[in-house]
Amino acid sequence: MEMKEKFSTGQVLSGYYVLCEDNSCKKLSHTRISQLISEHEMLGIINTRLKTIGGHGKTRLISLNIPKDRVETILCS
């Protein structure tokens, strides 16, 4: 079985914010990003798993459910 790379919600947000700054784009809110993550999970593009971080709250671990080389094609269609 192939190991899928997993990212926390915080890692996804950090990467997104860097991309926004590099491209002079307005940033979406944390809530909107969370909604988009949920929508992409319902579409089957990503998988998420809730992880409790002892005493520090919880985060979602996010992994791709499609091949990396197809992401742009699928999201832009």
C-alpha positions in Angstrom: 0.0 0.0 0.0 1.4 3.4 -1.0 1.8 6.0 1.9 0.0 9.2 1.2 1.6 12.5 2.2 -0.5 14.2 4.9 -0.7 17.9 5.7 -2.4 19.6 8.7 -4.9 22.3 8.2 -2.3 24.8 9.5 0.3 23.7 6.9 -2.3 24.1 4.1 -3.2 27.6 5.4 0.5 28.6 5.7 1.2 27.5 2.2 -1.9 29.2 0.9 -1.0 32.5 2.6 2.6 32.4 1.1 1.1 31.8 -2.4 -1.3 34.8 -1.8 1.5 37.1 -0.8 3.8 36.0 -3.7 1.0 36.7 -6.1 -0.5 39.8 -4.5 -3.9 38.1 -4.0 -6.5 38.8 -1.3 -6.5 36.0 1.3 -9.6 34.1 2.1 -10.6 33.7 5.8 -9.7 30.6 7.8 -13.4 29.7 7.9 -13.7 29.9 4.1 -10.6 27.7 3.6 -12.1 25.2 6.0 -15.3 25.2 4.0 -13.3 24.6 0.8 -11.5 21.7 2.4 -14.8 20.1 3.3 -16.2 20.7 -0.2 -13.1 19.1 -1.8 -13.5 16.1 0.6 -17.1 15.7 -0.4 -16.1 15.7 -4.1 -13.5 12.9 -3.4 -10.5 15.1 -4.3 -9.0 14.8 -0.8 -9.3 12.7 2.3 -9.3 14.2 5.8 -8.9 12.7 9.2 -9.5 14.6 12.5 -6.6 14.4 14.9 -6.6 15.6 18.5 -3.4 17.3 19.6 -3.3 16.7 23.3 -4.4 19.9 25.1 -3.8 22.0 22.0 -7.1 21.4 20.2 -7.6 19.5 17.0 -6.6 19.6 13.3 -7.5 17.8 10.1 -4.9 15.8 8.4 -5.4 16.2 4.6 -4.2 13.9 1.9 -4.8 13.8 -1.9 -7.2 11.2 -3.2 -6.1 11.8 -6.8 -2.7 11.7 -8.6 -0.7 14.9 -8.0 -0.2 15.4 -11.8 -4.1 15.6 -12.3 -4.8 18.2 -9.6 -4.7 21.3 -11.9 -6.7 19.6 -14.6 -9.5 18.4 -12.2 -9.7 21.7 -10.3 -9.7 23.9 -13.4 -12.4 21.8 -15.3 
